[in-house]
């Protein structure tokens, strides 16, 4: 009923509009309940347009409000249907241009991410190559240092050259100096007490020599007795033995004489070679002395070094070959060149420092990346170990449970039902 009244009200509105065209001005009611102004009355020309187009809220009943809301929603539904069923403006209910833009944006982001990944991979490869080169240089340097240390140790730090080698020397007793070298040894003072009054220090050695001499005398006597016996028995054998001994002595004498002659000839050759080397050394010293004297004479008499000649020509001009000075402009130019070189050197040092800092940053980033990878590997290994441990515990629990079940199955267990069956009969 409210909808019918609303429709009738809407049909009556055009008639009211036609009847009210003669009015000077009409108010526009908020919500479509009025008309805009058609004429501006006198005295109100200076007002703003928003003041002239001001509206007032319409006083509607609940039925009229409901009818207006229903009409508004029907209008929205009609517009939505026209938009939905128009095949030019929709494609399965989605804006095609928006989808194309999203796809293009995603493709662009994907390509940019790929380029960034490629650049990072190249940087990582370059950094890895640099790290390998540094590691190789480091290993080579360590190898050279170790080699130098080994060579130095073999030359200067051998066991025989140590300060305490005398404690470990197996021949230390043989190399040691005797406690005394006779009675006049300055090391043996008054309080050394190496020899007492009436003491014979050479007694053991003298007795040993006497025993040895006595043995030799006895052997000589035995030999002479045997020779006398053989002389009486076989004189021819004794004569041949004497001839052989004489021949051996002669051969030994000749050999000794020949060795002495060879040594003398070798000594003569060595002396001659030493004299020749000394003569060559003396000639070299004399030649160097002559060259030094010639150089000193040149330095002392050279006109360019000593400025004996006049630096000006007869016409008053400077001799170019003798001129050694410089003008102020030349000195300023030289200073400017030095300052420019210093500035270039500072700039080069700055760039080298920046490059070193960049390389250190890349190296630090690579180190952090490697540490993160190692941490991820450790976490994964730890998680895998925990999973294996849990699985083992679960298998152990299942095994224990299965064992319990088998034990209960093959064991006569006394339960309450077993004891409850006794005493239940009347007999």
Secondary structure, 3 states (H helix, E strand, C coil): CHHHHHHHHHHHHHHHHHHCCCCCCCCEEECCCCCCCCCCCCCCCCCCHHHHCCEEECCCCHHHHHHHHHHHHHHHHHHHHHHHCCCCCCECCECHHHHHHHHHHHHHHHHHHHHHHHHHHHHHHHHHHHHHHHHHHHHHHHHHHHHHHHHHHHHHCCHHHCCCHHHHCCCHHHHCCCCCCCCCCCCCCCCCCCCCCCCCCCHHHHHHHHHHHHHHHHHHHHHHHHHHHHHHHCHHHHHHHHHHHHHHHHHHHHHHHHHHHHHHHHHHHHHHHHHHHHHHHHHHHHHHHHHHHHHHHHHHHCHHHHCCCCCECCCCCECCCCCCCCCHHHHHHHHHHHHHHHHHHHHHHHHHHHHHHHHHHHHHHHHHHHHHHHHHHHHHHHHHHHHHHHHHHHHHHHHHHHHHHHHHHCCCCCCHHHHHCCCCCCC
